[in-house]
Amino acid sequence: MIGGGIAGLTAATTLASRLGDKVEVTVLTKEPYYVSGPTRPLILTDEERFERIIRGYGYVGSLGIKVVYGAVSSIDPGNRVVKYVESPPYGTAGGALSYDYLIVAPGVVFDGSGITGYGKWWWVNSNVYDPGMLTELKSKLWSINQGTVLIYAPKAPYRCAPAPTETALLAHTVLKHRGVRDRVRVIHVDANDKTQPPIIADKVKELYDKAGIELVTNQDITELSSNEVVTRSGERYKFDVLAMLEPNRAPSFIRDAGLGDNWFEVRSPTDLRHVKYDDVLAAGDAAKLPYPKNQEIAFESALFAVNKILEDLGVGDRVNVQYAFVGWAYLGNIEGRLETLSLQFGFDYTQQTPKPIKDPEPKREYTVQKDRWMQTYLSKLFGY
Ligand SMILES: Cc1cc2nc3c(=O)[nH]c(=O)nc-3n(C[C@H](O)[C@H](O)[C@H](O)COP(=O)(O)OP(=O)(O)OC[C@H]3O[C@@H](n4cnc5c(N)ncnc54)[C@H](O)[C@@H]3O)c2cc1C
């Protein structure tokens, strides 16, 4: 397994529990800890704490799964070898692992290299996607007294569709709470024709109008400088705080191994083997799937990958799984109370025409449900 995140651990723990000591399951992952994503944006409003969302791999080890800390540098699918380099502070000096089956689940890379000026000015950016950047964004939102906060969503697909709108609405909440909102503009620039996911775009727009958040769609950022971004059509936006999500792609070792271009090429959503290799599968955000990149899809794709391996091994038993999810998008609190409301939405992809699910009423209860859902995932995969 490459990647000790949602997809990698779902596949590893399921295979270990189904097959016991008939197989050796190894998870090769970069860090000796995992920081979970979904409730992370609430750190901005002090409604979440890092200690509740960081986990270690002790429990995974106790299940008999071997965990190797190292950063994958290459895959040689012809010879069934994965090479990795040391990833301090823990890990081995680097080396190679061979496999009978490989599941590739390293998540995404946020890649700003296509934006002119990003190489020089990357450090003016902070967002909710990286823990360090998140603390920077929080500190900026809690200290800015006037100016402009600019939020940016790149072209879909990117990890967690609602996160940019969550960022904008949580930024509004913090600024309102601090009594400076009337002196700070909040602008959301989006490369898509609607905020993502489209199913809740109407509700988000309604709320943006109420909160005075300016929305610009169909504009992708192509240039960055110390205090300004420029979009492909030449529009310029000044900022004092920039919360830009860079375009997403799978890690480059996937492309280098001939396993895909921007994403790992799978045969179909239910057959996650590589189009050329029967023994190399993908799961989670790195896989090219016609679905949003989120935790439920990561979990479900991992189970489909496991089922394919069980089938290949001639094991009759299958894991029950289908593509469907219910999710929650944070809407902050328009009045500036640090009590976030959320929308519930979802999709059932088992239907010929995928069936959307939406409760148009923002509720505090949904914020609580999202927290419970997240903590249940963490307990299941990390044991606490
Ligand atoms: C801020 C934020 C908010 C989110 N909100 C939501 C939400 O509300 N709802 C929702 O459903 N989803 C949400 N998500 C998305 C969700 O977290 C991801 O879709 C899910 O984690 C994808 O699982 P994955 O296993 O593909 O990747 P991850 O869970 O990221 O796991 C990837 C693992 O691979 C490891 N790795 C990466 N590169 C290498 C390498 N070279 N060598 C070894 N290991 C490597 C990483 O360290 C990591 O452990 C959010 C994510 C973020 C960051």
The ligand as a Tripos MOL2 file, in Angstrom:
@<TRIPOS>MOLECULE
LIG
   53    58     1     0     0
SMALL
NO_CHARGES

@<TRIPOS>ATOM
      1 C1         -8.7520   20.7540    4.6480 C.3       1 LIG1
      2 C2         -9.4360   19.5450    4.1090 C.ar      1 LIG1
      3 C3        -10.8150   19.4360    4.2240 C.ar      1 LIG1
      4 C4        -11.4700   18.3220    3.7490 C.ar      1 LIG1
      5 N1        -12.8270   18.2290    3.9180 N.ar      1 LIG1
      6 C5        -13.4740   17.1000    3.5570 C.ar      1 LIG1
      7 C6        -14.8560   16.9210    3.8190 C.ar      1 LIG1
      8 O1        -15.4920   17.8050    4.3950 O.2       1 LIG1
      9 N2        -15.4420   15.7760    3.4460 N.ar      1 LIG1
     10 C7        -14.7580   14.7740    2.8230 C.ar      1 LIG1
     11 O2        -15.3490   13.7280    2.5490 O.2       1 LIG1
     12 N3        -13.4480   14.9150    2.5220 N.ar      1 LIG1
     13 C8        -12.7880   16.0420    2.8780 C.ar      1 LIG1
     14 N4        -11.4520   16.1860    2.6230 N.ar      1 LIG1
     15 C9        -10.8060   15.2560    1.6950 C.3       1 LIG1
     16 C10       -10.3480   13.9560    2.3190 C.3       1 LIG1
     17 O3         -9.5240   14.1980    3.4330 O.3       1 LIG1
     18 C11        -9.5910   13.2170    1.2320 C.3       1 LIG1
     19 O4        -10.4270   13.0600    0.1190 O.3       1 LIG1
     20 C12        -9.1210   11.8480    1.6930 C.3       1 LIG1
     21 O5         -8.2470   11.9850    2.7820 O.3       1 LIG1
     22 C13        -8.4420   11.1390    0.5420 C.3       1 LIG1
     23 O6         -7.8640    9.9560    0.9900 O.3       1 LIG1
     24 P1         -6.4940    9.4450    0.3510 P.3       1 LIG1
     25 O7         -6.1730    8.1840    1.0850 O.co2     1 LIG1
     26 O8         -6.5770    9.4580   -1.0980 O.co2     1 LIG1
     27 O9         -5.4290   10.5620    0.7500 O.3       1 LIG1
     28 P2         -4.8800   10.9330    2.2050 P.3       1 LIG1
     29 O10        -5.8940   10.6390    3.2290 O.co2     1 LIG1
     30 O11        -4.3380   12.3140    2.0940 O.co2     1 LIG1
     31 O12        -3.6640    9.9520    2.4200 O.3       1 LIG1
     32 C14        -2.5210    9.9730    1.6070 C.3       1 LIG1
     33 C15        -1.3520    9.4000    2.3870 C.3       1 LIG1
     34 O13        -0.2760    9.1750    1.4910 O.3       1 LIG1
     35 C16         0.9290    9.6550    2.0670 C.3       1 LIG1
     36 N5          1.8580    9.9790    0.9810 N.ar      1 LIG1
     37 C17         1.7860   10.9950    0.0950 C.ar      1 LIG1
     38 N6          2.8560   10.9770   -0.7320 N.ar      1 LIG1
     39 C18         3.6060    9.9300   -0.3520 C.ar      1 LIG1
     40 C19         4.8620    9.4130   -0.8100 C.ar      1 LIG1
     41 N7          5.5580    9.9370   -1.8310 N.pl3     1 LIG1
     42 N8          5.3650    8.3490   -0.1680 N.ar      1 LIG1
     43 C20         4.7170    7.7680    0.8840 C.ar      1 LIG1
     44 N9          3.5300    8.2350    1.3360 N.ar      1 LIG1
     45 C21         2.9860    9.3020    0.7410 C.ar      1 LIG1
     46 C22         0.4710   10.8810    2.8600 C.3       1 LIG1
     47 O14         1.4150   11.2490    3.8320 O.3       1 LIG1
     48 C23        -0.8370   10.3560    3.4530 C.3       1 LIG1
     49 O15        -0.6120    9.6270    4.6500 O.3       1 LIG1
     50 C24       -10.7430   17.2750    3.1190 C.ar      1 LIG1
     51 C25        -9.3530   17.3770    3.0090 C.ar      1 LIG1
     52 C26        -8.7020   18.4980    3.5060 C.ar      1 LIG1
     53 C27        -7.2050   18.5630    3.4330 C.3       1 LIG1
@<TRIPOS>BOND
     1     1     2 1
     2     2     3 ar
     3     2    52 ar
     4     3     4 ar
     5     4     5 ar
     6     4    50 ar
     7     5     6 ar
     8     6     7 ar
     9     6    13 1
    10     7     8 2
    11     7     9 ar
    12     9    10 ar
    13    10    11 2
    14    10    12 ar
    15    12    13 ar
    16    13    14 ar
    17    14    15 1
    18    14    50 ar
    19    15    16 1
    20    16    17 1
    21    16    18 1
    22    18    19 1
    23    18    20 1
    24    20    21 1
    25    20    22 1
    26    22    23 1
    27    23    24 1
    28    24    25 2
    29    24    26 1
    30    24    27 1
    31    27    28 1
    32    28    29 2
    33    28    30 1
    34    28    31 1
    35    31    32 1
    36    32    33 1
    37    33    34 1
    38    33    48 1
    39    34    35 1
    40    35    36 1
    41    35    46 1
    42    36    37 ar
    43    36    45 ar
    44    37    38 ar
    45    38    39 ar
    46    39    40 ar
    47    39    45 ar
    48    40    41 1
    49    40    42 ar
    50    42    43 ar
    51    43    44 ar
    52    44    45 ar
    53    46    47 1
    54    46    48 1
    55    48    49 1
    56    50    51 ar
    57    51    52 ar
    58    52    53 1
@<TRIPOS>SUBSTRUCTURE
     1 LIG1         1 GROUP 0 **** ****
